[in-house]
Amino acid sequence: MEKSWKEAIKKVLTESVIPLHYTEISGQILSRGYYETDGATPAATVNAQIAASIKHDGEKSPFIRVGRGVFTLKNPPAASTVGLPASIISKKEMSTLAESDIELSDSIIHSFGMYWQRDLVVWRNDPRVYGKQQALSKPVDFGKQKGIYILYDHHTVVYVGRSIDRPLGKRLFEHTVDRLGSRWNRFSWFGLLDVTQEGNLREIGLNTSLASLVATLEALLIEALEPPQNRKRGDDFSAIEYIQDIDPELKEREIQNTLRSIEQKMQGGS
């Protein structure tokens, strides 16, 4: 195991034959056991570590940005030069990439979840809606998230709504008991609130440009409509996707049901 995030990042990039997105880097760090963390935002931490190195270490930084959120080593091993030889990148281009990388994101959407299952949430007036950046990271409760959500009947959109005056969890709960109650089994959401390293939601000031607003709208339409000719979410869409995590209460129920089943089988066989 490496002693720091930075060393773990270097190890992953050294082993990769292509540049990697910071979410891929963090995923490989955790899955390969190169570094351990109980934080809720490992991907964001990796991005911040690389950006800080590029900003503060300058020419001495081992990293270089080759695309939006995509990085490689400035002087990679010979096997890692596939796709982007370091020799073709001038110092001026390198400086421009570094400066653009450390700029604060002006995206209005900071996190999102796609096609989450309705039956993995315990529905109540103030439900907990759990998600993770990656399988091994700390779960985050998005019940208080604000933004836009989509309800699906499998993969067919049946409703689009907003959660501003009432948070995401409460709005979704209302749709379990209103006219839409029997018409949806999955949902997606796009959140305005940022996620801290501790796994809390926070509101940050909007600093968006017209280009970022257009990119966000494009990405939302692509995610909702899934047009077959679009291969990506949209240029400059920097929100982080979270995978759904089952409510701990449901996990406990499953354990208790399993124990009762075992107990009944044992009693029946005695």
GUPATOR-449607 format. One record per residue: residue number from 1; chain; x, y, z of N, C-alpha, C in turn. Coordinates in Angstrom, 2 decimals. Atoms other than C-alpha are relative to their C-alpha. Example, Ala and Ser with C-alpha at 12.3 -4.5 7.8 and 13.67 -1.06 7.14 Angstrom:
<lumvos>
1 A 0.89 -1.19 0.00 12.30 -4.50 7.80 0.90 1.20 0.00
2 A -0.82 -1.19 -0.06 13.67 -1.06 7.14 -0.77 1.09 0.73
</lumvos>
This chain:
<lumvos>
1 A 0.84 -1.19 0.00 0.00 0.00 0.00 0.88 1.25 0.00
2 A -0.77 -1.23 0.08 1.25 3.48 -0.87 -0.26 0.89 1.22
3 A 0.07 -0.84 -1.19 1.83 6.15 1.79 -0.88 1.24 -0.20
4 A 0.79 -1.21 0.26 -0.17 8.91 0.11 -0.84 -0.18 -1.26
5 A 0.82 -0.01 1.21 -2.84 9.62 -2.52 0.89 0.22 -1.23
6 A -0.84 -0.35 1.14 -0.17 11.13 -4.76 0.80 -1.21 -0.50
7 A -0.78 1.17 0.40 2.00 8.00 -4.73 -0.90 -1.08 -0.61
8 A 0.93 0.98 0.54 -1.05 5.80 -5.34 -0.43 0.39 -1.42
9 A 0.38 -0.48 1.33 -2.07 7.97 -8.31 1.12 -0.28 -1.00
10 A -1.15 0.24 0.88 1.42 7.73 -9.79 0.12 -1.48 -0.34
11 A -0.10 1.44 0.24 1.36 3.95 -9.40 -1.02 -0.46 -1.03
12 A 1.05 0.38 0.96 -1.94 3.59 -11.27 0.35 0.50 -1.40
13 A -0.33 -0.55 1.32 -0.83 5.90 -14.09 1.24 -0.66 -0.60
14 A -1.17 0.71 0.49 2.50 4.10 -14.33 -0.39 -1.34 -0.62
15 A 0.43 1.31 0.47 0.67 0.81 -14.85 -0.96 0.08 -1.19
16 A 0.97 -0.15 1.08 -1.77 2.23 -17.41 0.70 0.33 -1.32
17 A -0.58 -0.28 1.32 -0.97 2.26 -21.14 -0.70 1.17 -0.68
18 A 0.72 -1.14 0.55 -3.44 5.12 -21.73 -0.28 1.00 1.11
19 A 0.43 -0.98 -1.01 -4.39 8.37 -19.94 -1.32 -0.44 0.61
20 A 1.20 0.43 -0.71 -7.16 7.89 -17.37 -0.76 1.19 0.57
21 A 0.83 -0.97 -0.69 -10.08 9.92 -16.06 0.19 -0.18 1.51
22 A -0.26 0.10 -1.44 -9.77 10.72 -12.36 -0.93 -0.98 0.72
23 A 0.88 0.99 -0.62 -12.78 8.53 -11.56 0.54 -1.42 -0.20
24 A -0.62 1.30 0.25 -11.01 5.57 -13.18 1.23 -0.18 0.89
25 A -1.20 0.07 -0.85 -7.82 6.39 -11.27 -0.38 -0.36 1.42
26 A 0.40 0.27 -1.38 -9.60 6.46 -7.92 -0.57 -1.41 0.14
27 A 0.56 1.34 -0.05 -11.48 3.26 -8.73 1.08 -1.06 0.04
28 A -1.09 0.97 0.02 -8.27 1.40 -9.52 0.83 0.05 1.29
29 A -0.73 -0.13 -1.27 -6.56 2.77 -6.40 -0.68 -0.82 1.10
30 A 0.75 0.69 -1.05 -9.30 1.40 -4.16 -0.10 -1.50 -0.27
31 A 0.18 1.42 0.31 -9.88 -1.89 -5.97 1.30 -0.79 0.10
32 A -1.29 0.69 -0.09 -6.17 -2.72 -6.05 0.66 0.15 1.37
33 A -0.53 -0.13 -1.35 -5.63 -1.69 -2.44 1.24 0.87 0.10
34 A -1.17 -0.87 -0.02 -3.06 0.99 -3.24 -0.09 1.07 1.08
35 A 0.20 -0.99 -1.06 -4.58 3.36 -0.69 -1.38 -0.23 0.60
36 A 1.27 0.20 -0.67 -7.38 3.19 1.87 -0.54 1.34 0.49
37 A 0.64 -1.21 -0.48 -9.87 5.91 2.75 -1.42 -0.31 0.43
38 A 1.40 0.13 -0.40 -13.18 6.22 4.56 -0.79 1.23 -0.45
39 A 0.66 -1.19 0.52 -14.03 9.42 2.69 -1.10 -0.34 -0.98
40 A 1.16 0.21 0.88 -17.17 9.84 0.61 0.27 0.41 -1.44
41 A -0.25 -0.53 1.34 -15.54 11.48 -2.41 1.41 -0.32 -0.49
42 A -1.36 0.34 0.44 -12.42 9.55 -3.48 0.35 0.52 -1.38
43 A -0.28 -0.50 1.35 -12.75 10.57 -7.13 0.32 1.48 0.04
44 A -0.26 -1.43 -0.12 -12.96 14.24 -6.21 1.34 0.26 0.68
45 A -1.28 -0.14 -0.68 -9.98 13.79 -3.89 1.16 -0.21 -0.97
46 A -1.04 0.25 1.00 -7.88 12.31 -6.71 0.13 1.19 -0.94
47 A -0.02 -1.16 0.90 -8.86 15.18 -9.01 0.68 1.19 0.68
48 A -0.59 -1.12 -0.74 -7.93 17.72 -6.31 1.49 -0.19 0.22
49 A -1.42 0.28 -0.21 -4.60 16.01 -5.59 0.81 0.29 -1.26
50 A -0.71 -0.22 1.25 -3.58 16.08 -9.24 0.02 1.48 -0.35
51 A 0.09 -1.42 0.32 -4.80 19.65 -9.77 0.94 0.82 0.89
52 A -0.88 -0.71 -0.93 -2.92 20.82 -6.65 1.46 -0.18 -0.39
53 A -1.37 0.26 0.41 0.27 19.17 -7.87 0.37 0.82 -1.23
54 A -0.26 -0.77 1.23 -0.01 20.79 -11.31 0.14 1.48 0.32
55 A -0.01 -1.42 -0.34 -0.69 24.18 -9.73 1.23 0.39 0.80
56 A -1.05 -0.40 -0.93 1.89 24.21 -6.94 1.39 -0.51 -0.38
57 A -1.31 0.55 0.36 4.66 22.00 -8.34 0.47 0.45 -1.38
58 A -0.38 -0.51 1.31 4.61 23.46 -11.84 0.68 -1.04 -0.86
59 A -0.76 0.91 0.87 7.23 21.86 -14.08 0.43 -1.27 0.72
60 A -0.43 1.16 -0.76 8.15 19.47 -11.26 -1.14 -1.00 0.25
61 A 1.13 0.91 -0.18 4.66 17.96 -11.16 0.15 -1.20 -0.92
62 A -0.10 1.19 0.87 4.65 14.37 -12.45 -1.20 -0.17 -0.91
63 A 1.25 0.20 0.72 1.16 14.83 -13.91 -0.21 1.04 -1.10
64 A 0.42 -0.93 1.04 -0.27 16.40 -17.03 -1.43 -0.32 -0.39
65 A 1.39 0.15 0.42 -3.84 16.98 -18.10 -0.06 -0.10 -1.51
66 A 0.10 0.19 1.45 -4.70 15.69 -21.57 -1.44 0.15 -0.50
67 A 1.40 -0.17 0.35 -8.45 16.27 -21.51 -0.76 0.38 1.25
68 A 0.82 -0.38 -1.14 -11.31 17.27 -19.26 -0.02 -1.13 1.03
69 A -0.03 1.01 -1.04 -10.57 15.29 -16.08 0.85 -1.21 -0.33
70 A -0.81 1.14 0.44 -8.15 12.98 -17.95 1.47 0.34 0.16
71 A -1.39 -0.28 -0.33 -4.53 12.69 -16.84 0.92 -1.16 -0.38
72 A -1.05 1.00 0.17 -1.30 10.86 -17.52 1.26 0.54 0.67
73 A -1.27 -0.46 -0.54 2.29 11.08 -16.31 0.73 0.85 -1.04
74 A -0.73 -0.88 0.90 4.43 13.83 -17.78 1.12 -0.76 -0.70
75 A -1.07 0.83 0.55 7.26 11.35 -18.29 -0.34 -1.46 0.25
76 A 0.44 1.38 -0.22 5.52 7.97 -18.57 1.02 -1.02 -0.47
77 A -0.84 1.08 0.53 7.31 4.65 -19.05 -0.28 -0.19 -1.47
78 A 0.15 0.16 1.45 7.78 3.67 -22.67 -1.32 -0.64 -0.39
79 A 1.24 0.72 0.31 4.75 1.33 -22.56 -1.23 0.85 0.19
80 A 1.16 -0.82 -0.31 2.51 4.15 -21.35 -0.16 1.17 -0.95
81 A 0.08 -1.13 0.92 3.01 6.45 -24.30 -1.01 -0.21 -1.11
82 A 1.01 0.26 1.02 0.21 4.89 -26.36 -1.05 1.10 0.01
83 A 1.08 -0.98 0.12 -2.20 7.53 -27.61 0.46 1.42 0.16
84 A -0.40 -1.37 -0.21 -0.29 10.59 -26.40 1.45 0.07 0.43
85 A -1.40 -0.12 -0.35 3.51 10.70 -26.55 0.28 1.35 0.62
86 A -0.30 -1.26 -0.69 4.84 13.31 -24.15 0.77 0.96 -0.90
87 A -0.85 -0.84 0.84 7.20 14.58 -26.85 -0.79 0.94 -0.90
88 A 0.77 -0.85 0.90 4.35 16.05 -28.88 -0.65 1.16 0.72
89 A 0.63 -1.05 -0.78 3.23 18.34 -26.06 1.04 1.07 0.32
90 A -0.95 -1.08 -0.24 5.01 21.70 -25.97 -0.18 0.53 1.42
91 A 0.08 -0.58 -1.34 5.75 23.56 -22.73 -1.16 0.99 0.10
92 A 1.11 -0.95 0.00 3.22 26.23 -23.72 -1.32 -0.72 0.14
93 A 1.23 0.78 -0.08 0.50 23.63 -24.25 -0.15 -0.62 1.38
94 A 0.01 0.61 -1.32 1.45 21.95 -20.99 -0.46 1.00 1.06
95 A 0.38 -1.05 -0.95 1.10 25.24 -19.11 -1.47 0.34 -0.13
96 A 1.42 -0.31 0.23 -2.28 25.95 -20.71 -0.90 -1.07 0.59
97 A 0.78 1.10 -0.55 -3.59 22.51 -19.77 -0.03 0.05 1.50
98 A -0.09 -0.05 -1.46 -2.39 22.90 -16.20 -0.86 1.11 0.56
99 A 0.77 -1.13 -0.49 -3.97 26.32 -15.78 -1.49 -0.26 -0.11
100 A 1.43 0.26 0.19 -7.31 25.20 -17.21 -0.50 -1.06 0.95
101 A 0.42 1.10 -0.86 -7.35 22.14 -14.98 -0.32 0.46 1.41
102 A 0.18 -0.40 -1.39 -7.17 24.04 -11.70 -1.12 1.02 0.17
103 A 1.12 -0.91 -0.13 -10.02 26.38 -12.50 -1.16 -0.71 0.68
104 A 1.15 0.59 -0.67 -13.04 25.83 -10.30 -1.08 -0.31 -1.01
105 A 1.07 0.38 0.91 -15.84 24.00 -12.05 -1.16 0.98 0.12
106 A 1.14 -0.91 -0.04 -18.68 26.33 -13.05 -1.28 -0.72 -0.37
107 A 1.19 0.77 0.29 -21.14 23.52 -13.64 -1.03 0.20 1.10
108 A 1.05 -0.17 -1.01 -24.48 24.00 -11.91 -0.43 -1.35 0.57
109 A 0.28 1.34 -0.49 -24.88 20.22 -11.53 1.29 -0.59 0.54
110 A -1.21 0.50 -0.65 -22.39 18.71 -9.07 0.03 -1.52 0.15
111 A 0.06 1.45 -0.16 -23.58 15.13 -8.71 -1.30 -0.50 -0.61
112 A 1.22 0.55 0.57 -26.13 12.80 -10.25 -0.01 -1.52 0.15
113 A 0.17 1.44 -0.05 -27.50 9.26 -10.18 -0.95 -0.43 -1.10
114 A 0.79 0.43 1.16 -28.94 7.27 -13.09 -0.67 -1.34 0.25
115 A 0.79 1.23 -0.03 -31.70 4.64 -13.10 0.10 -0.72 1.35
116 A 0.01 0.62 -1.32 -31.75 4.06 -9.34 -1.32 -0.74 0.21
117 A 1.17 0.85 -0.20 -34.19 1.40 -8.16 -0.86 0.50 1.16
118 A 0.94 -0.45 -1.03 -37.26 2.44 -6.22 -0.01 -0.92 1.20
119 A 0.15 0.95 -1.10 -37.30 -0.76 -4.16 1.26 -0.14 0.87
120 A -1.18 0.01 -0.86 -33.84 -0.11 -2.67 -0.01 1.14 1.02
121 A 0.19 -1.11 -0.95 -35.19 2.82 -0.64 -1.15 -0.34 0.94
122 A 1.10 0.13 -0.97 -37.28 2.67 2.55 -0.79 1.30 -0.07
123 A 0.76 -1.22 0.25 -40.03 5.12 1.69 -0.77 0.45 1.24
124 A 0.67 -0.70 -1.10 -41.18 7.48 4.41 -0.03 1.47 -0.34
125 A 0.15 -1.43 0.29 -41.91 11.19 4.66 1.34 0.69 -0.22
126 A -1.33 -0.59 0.13 -38.20 11.97 4.97 1.01 -1.13 -0.25
127 A -0.80 1.20 0.25 -36.45 9.02 3.28 1.50 0.29 -0.17
128 A -1.44 -0.06 0.27 -32.73 8.34 3.07 0.24 -0.64 -1.37
129 A -0.24 0.46 1.37 -31.54 7.96 -0.52 1.52 -0.11 -0.16
130 A -1.45 0.18 -0.09 -28.04 6.46 -0.45 0.65 -0.27 -1.35
131 A -0.81 0.24 1.18 -25.37 6.51 -3.13 1.47 0.06 0.35
132 A -1.45 -0.01 -0.18 -21.61 6.00 -3.48 0.67 0.44 -1.29
133 A -0.80 -0.30 1.19 -18.99 7.41 -5.80 0.51 -1.28 -0.63
134 A -0.52 1.28 0.45 -17.50 3.94 -6.01 -0.37 -1.06 1.03
135 A 0.47 1.09 -0.85 -18.19 0.54 -4.49 0.64 0.03 1.38
136 A -0.72 0.04 -1.27 -15.57 0.95 -1.74 0.01 1.32 0.75
137 A 0.01 -1.30 -0.67 -16.26 4.57 -0.82 -1.18 0.13 0.96
138 A 1.01 -0.23 -1.03 -18.41 5.95 2.01 -1.34 0.41 -0.63
139 A 1.30 -0.39 0.56 -22.16 6.17 1.26 -0.42 1.41 0.39
140 A 0.51 -1.35 -0.22 -23.85 9.56 0.99 -1.52 -0.05 -0.07
141 A 1.46 -0.07 0.01 -27.49 10.29 1.84 -0.41 1.21 -0.84
142 A 0.43 -1.06 0.89 -28.97 12.31 -1.04 -1.46 0.38 0.20
143 A 1.40 -0.33 -0.26 -32.40 12.62 0.54 -0.26 1.49 0.06
144 A 0.15 -1.45 -0.11 -31.79 16.35 1.09 0.49 0.74 -1.25
145 A -0.51 -0.62 1.22 -30.44 16.95 -2.43 -1.08 0.85 -0.66
146 A 0.90 -0.86 0.77 -31.98 19.68 -4.58 0.40 -0.04 -1.46
147 A -0.31 0.03 1.42 -32.24 19.73 -8.35 -1.16 -0.48 -0.85
148 A 0.97 0.53 0.95 -34.06 17.84 -11.09 -0.01 -1.52 0.09
149 A 0.08 1.45 -0.03 -35.33 14.26 -11.14 -0.90 -0.50 -1.12
150 A 0.77 0.64 1.06 -36.80 11.85 -13.68 -0.53 -1.33 0.53
151 A 0.60 1.28 -0.36 -39.19 8.96 -13.01 -0.17 -0.86 -1.25
152 A 0.08 0.93 1.13 -39.16 5.88 -15.24 -0.88 -1.20 0.34
153 A 0.58 1.34 -0.03 -41.27 2.84 -15.88 0.99 -0.87 -0.75
154 A -1.17 0.67 0.57 -38.23 0.65 -16.45 0.90 1.06 -0.66
155 A -0.83 -1.02 0.63 -36.48 2.85 -19.07 -0.83 1.04 -0.75
156 A 0.87 -0.97 0.64 -39.49 4.83 -20.27 -0.28 1.16 0.95
157 A 0.23 -1.17 -0.85 -39.70 8.39 -18.91 -1.51 0.21 0.17
158 A 1.42 -0.25 -0.27 -43.05 9.00 -17.20 -0.22 1.35 0.67
159 A 0.19 -1.28 -0.70 -42.38 12.22 -15.27 1.35 0.66 0.22
160 A -1.18 -0.80 -0.32 -39.82 15.01 -14.87 -0.42 1.06 1.01
161 A 0.37 -0.96 -1.03 -39.85 17.16 -11.76 1.22 0.71 0.57
162 A -1.08 -0.74 -0.65 -37.80 19.53 -9.62 -0.16 -0.07 1.51
163 A 0.03 0.04 -1.46 -36.87 19.42 -5.96 0.77 1.20 0.52
164 A -0.61 -1.24 -0.49 -36.19 22.94 -4.74 -0.60 0.38 1.36
165 A 0.64 -0.35 -1.28 -38.74 23.93 -2.09 -0.11 -1.21 0.92
166 A -0.02 1.23 -0.78 -38.91 20.30 -0.98 1.12 -0.88 -0.56
167 A -1.17 0.74 0.48 -35.80 18.06 -1.16 -0.36 -1.26 -0.78
168 A 0.18 1.15 0.88 -35.33 15.07 -3.44 -0.75 -1.14 0.67
169 A 0.62 1.14 -0.67 -36.26 12.39 -0.91 -1.49 0.21 0.23
170 A 1.42 -0.28 -0.28 -39.53 14.06 0.07 -0.82 0.02 -1.27
171 A 0.72 -0.05 1.27 -40.52 14.71 -3.54 -0.23 -1.41 -0.55
172 A 0.16 1.38 0.48 -39.88 11.09 -4.48 -1.02 -0.77 0.84
173 A 0.98 0.66 -0.87 -41.84 9.88 -1.45 -1.43 0.38 -0.40
174 A 1.34 -0.46 0.40 -44.81 12.00 -2.54 -0.49 -0.74 -1.25
175 A 0.38 0.71 1.24 -44.74 10.21 -5.90 -0.25 -1.50 0.23
176 A 0.35 1.39 -0.32 -45.09 6.85 -4.15 -1.46 -0.11 0.44
177 A 1.38 0.03 -0.51 -48.55 7.85 -2.88 -0.95 0.85 -0.84
178 A 0.89 -0.81 0.83 -49.87 10.22 -5.58 -0.43 -0.79 -1.24
179 A 0.52 0.65 1.21 -51.31 9.46 -9.04 1.07 -0.78 -0.76
180 A -1.10 0.69 0.67 -47.87 8.29 -10.20 0.49 -1.22 0.76
181 A -0.48 1.03 -0.90 -47.50 5.79 -7.38 0.26 -1.36 -0.61
182 A -0.14 1.33 0.59 -47.95 2.66 -9.50 0.63 0.04 -1.39
183 A -0.45 -0.15 1.39 -46.35 4.02 -12.66 1.51 0.13 -0.15
184 A -1.45 -0.12 0.14 -42.63 4.18 -11.86 0.71 -0.98 0.93
185 A -0.80 0.90 -0.83 -39.96 1.82 -10.55 1.49 0.37 0.01
186 A -1.37 -0.49 -0.01 -36.73 3.71 -11.28 0.00 1.53 -0.04
187 A -0.11 -1.46 0.05 -35.51 7.29 -10.98 1.45 0.42 -0.21
188 A -1.30 -0.65 0.15 -32.60 9.51 -11.97 -0.09 1.37 0.63
189 A 0.00 -1.33 -0.60 -31.56 12.76 -10.33 1.28 0.75 -0.35
190 A -1.13 -0.88 0.31 -29.25 15.71 -11.02 0.03 1.08 1.08
191 A -0.01 -0.80 -1.21 -28.15 17.61 -7.92 0.78 1.30 -0.09
192 A -0.64 -1.31 -0.09 -27.28 21.26 -7.30 0.95 0.11 1.19
193 A -0.82 -0.08 -1.21 -25.72 20.62 -3.88 1.27 -0.83 -0.17
194 A -1.29 0.67 0.08 -22.06 19.67 -3.62 0.12 -1.01 1.15
195 A -0.24 1.01 -1.03 -20.81 16.67 -1.59 1.37 0.24 0.61
196 A -1.27 -0.20 -0.69 -18.11 17.19 1.04 0.72 -1.33 0.17
197 A -0.78 1.21 -0.23 -15.33 14.70 1.82 -0.62 -0.85 1.10
198 A 0.63 0.72 -1.11 -17.28 13.79 4.98 -1.33 -0.62 -0.40
199 A 1.25 0.59 0.47 -20.34 12.89 2.91 -1.22 0.85 0.28
200 A 1.12 -0.91 -0.23 -22.49 15.93 3.71 -0.28 0.79 -1.26
201 A 0.38 -0.83 1.13 -24.37 18.06 1.21 0.14 1.46 0.38
202 A -0.17 -1.42 -0.27 -23.57 21.74 0.93 -0.36 0.83 -1.22
203 A 0.34 -0.92 1.08 -24.78 24.67 -1.12 1.18 0.91 -0.26
204 A -1.09 -0.89 0.35 -22.10 26.61 -2.98 -0.50 1.01 -1.01
205 A 0.43 -1.07 0.89 -22.36 29.84 -4.91 0.10 -0.39 -1.46
206 A -0.01 0.28 1.43 -23.21 29.61 -8.58 0.93 0.96 -0.71
207 A -0.95 -0.81 0.77 -20.47 30.82 -10.90 0.05 -0.56 -1.41
208 A 0.12 0.70 1.28 -21.70 29.55 -14.21 0.11 0.94 -1.19
209 A -0.09 -0.75 1.25 -20.99 30.70 -17.73 -1.08 -0.49 -0.95
210 A 0.98 0.43 0.99 -23.26 30.51 -20.75 0.39 -1.34 -0.60
211 A -0.48 1.26 0.59 -21.09 27.74 -22.21 -0.26 -1.17 0.94
212 A 0.23 1.07 -0.97 -21.35 25.71 -19.00 -1.48 -0.32 0.12
213 A 1.45 0.21 -0.08 -25.12 26.21 -18.83 -0.49 -0.81 -1.19
214 A 0.38 0.74 1.21 -25.50 24.98 -22.42 0.48 -1.44 0.10
215 A -0.55 1.36 -0.14 -23.23 21.99 -21.69 -0.83 -0.82 0.97
216 A 0.81 0.69 -0.98 -25.32 21.11 -18.66 -1.36 -0.40 -0.58
217 A 1.29 0.29 0.63 -28.60 21.34 -20.56 0.14 -1.12 -1.02
218 A -0.25 1.06 0.98 -27.13 19.20 -23.35 0.15 -1.34 0.70
219 A -0.24 1.25 -0.72 -25.96 16.59 -20.85 -1.29 -0.56 0.60
220 A 1.26 0.45 -0.58 -29.34 16.44 -19.11 -0.90 -0.63 -1.07
221 A 0.82 0.53 1.08 -31.12 15.91 -22.43 0.54 -1.34 -0.51
222 A -0.60 1.25 0.46 -28.65 13.22 -23.50 -0.28 -1.12 0.98
223 A 0.25 1.03 -1.02 -29.04 11.36 -20.20 -1.45 -0.43 0.01
224 A 1.42 0.32 -0.08 -32.83 11.56 -20.26 -0.51 -0.70 -1.25
225 A 0.54 0.51 1.27 -33.41 10.79 -23.95 0.83 -1.13 -0.59
226 A -0.92 1.02 0.51 -30.39 8.56 -24.69 -0.04 -0.10 -1.53
227 A -0.02 0.08 1.47 -30.17 9.47 -28.39 1.12 -0.91 -0.46
228 A -0.97 1.03 0.38 -28.32 6.65 -30.17 1.29 0.53 -0.61
229 A -1.19 -0.51 0.65 -25.85 8.89 -31.98 0.89 0.82 0.93
230 A -0.83 -0.69 -0.99 -24.57 10.62 -28.83 0.80 -1.02 0.80
231 A -0.86 0.96 -0.68 -21.60 8.78 -27.36 0.49 0.49 1.35
232 A -0.47 -0.55 -1.28 -20.93 11.04 -24.38 -1.06 0.92 0.58
233 A 1.00 -0.81 -0.70 -22.78 13.16 -21.85 -0.03 1.44 -0.46
234 A -0.06 -1.40 0.40 -21.72 16.46 -23.36 1.34 0.58 0.41
235 A -1.29 -0.61 -0.29 -18.57 18.51 -23.47 -0.08 0.84 1.26
236 A -0.15 -0.84 -1.20 -17.44 20.12 -20.19 -1.05 -0.26 1.07
237 A 0.92 0.36 -1.08 -20.05 18.35 -18.07 0.80 -0.73 1.05
238 A -0.97 0.51 -0.98 -18.06 17.75 -14.89 -0.64 -0.60 1.24
239 A 0.65 0.58 -1.17 -20.67 16.39 -12.47 0.47 -1.44 0.21
240 A -0.46 1.35 -0.36 -19.76 13.17 -10.65 -1.21 -0.91 0.18
241 A 1.10 0.96 -0.11 -22.02 10.14 -11.03 0.17 -0.86 1.25
242 A 0.03 0.87 -1.18 -23.00 8.16 -7.92 -0.82 -1.24 -0.32
243 A 0.74 1.24 0.16 -24.10 4.54 -7.91 -0.87 -0.19 1.25
244 A 0.93 0.15 -1.11 -27.04 3.57 -5.73 0.51 -1.00 1.02
245 A -0.33 0.91 -1.09 -26.47 1.95 -2.35 -1.29 -0.32 0.75
246 A 1.23 0.42 -0.67 -29.18 -0.04 -0.59 -0.09 0.60 1.40
247 A 0.22 -0.56 -1.34 -30.68 1.47 2.56 0.40 -1.04 1.05
248 A -0.42 0.94 -1.05 -29.06 -0.13 5.67 -1.16 -0.69 0.69
249 A 1.17 0.61 -0.62 -32.53 -0.75 7.05 -0.48 -1.21 -0.81
250 A 0.38 1.13 0.85 -33.30 -3.00 4.07 1.01 -1.14 0.15
251 A -1.03 1.01 -0.22 -29.99 -4.81 4.57 -0.27 -0.76 1.30
252 A 0.29 0.63 -1.29 -30.92 -5.45 8.20 -1.23 -0.89 -0.10
253 A 1.20 0.81 0.18 -34.36 -6.70 7.20 0.35 -1.31 -0.71
254 A -0.39 1.18 0.76 -32.77 -9.10 4.72 0.74 -0.99 0.90
255 A -0.73 0.86 -0.92 -30.43 -10.43 7.40 -0.96 -0.69 0.97
256 A 0.96 0.56 -0.94 -33.29 -10.91 9.85 -0.89 -1.05 -0.66
257 A 0.82 0.98 0.73 -35.41 -12.67 7.23 0.78 -1.29 -0.25
258 A -0.85 1.18 0.24 -32.51 -15.00 6.42 0.15 -0.81 1.27
259 A -0.16 0.69 -1.28 -31.99 -15.81 10.10 -1.29 -0.72 0.39
260 A 1.29 0.64 -0.32 -35.71 -16.52 10.59 -0.22 -1.24 -0.87
261 A 0.15 1.14 0.91 -35.70 -18.78 7.53 0.86 -1.18 0.44
262 A -0.89 1.06 -0.49 -32.71 -20.73 8.87 -0.55 -0.63 1.27
263 A 0.55 0.49 -1.25 -34.32 -20.98 12.29 -1.20 -0.92 -0.25
264 A 1.18 0.79 0.31 -37.59 -22.31 10.79 0.39 -1.34 -0.60
265 A -0.46 1.25 0.60 -35.72 -24.91 8.74 0.60 -0.93 1.05
266 A -0.59 0.79 -1.06 -33.80 -26.05 11.81 -1.06 -0.60 0.90
267 A 1.10 0.49 -0.86 -37.00 -26.34 13.86 -0.79 -1.08 -0.72
268 A 0.76 0.99 0.76 -38.71 -28.22 11.05 0.73 -1.33 -0.12
269 A -0.77 1.23 0.14 -35.87 -30.71 10.85 0.25 -0.71 1.30
270 A -0.26 0.63 -1.31 -35.69 -31.40 14.57 -1.19 -0.80 0.49
</lumvos>
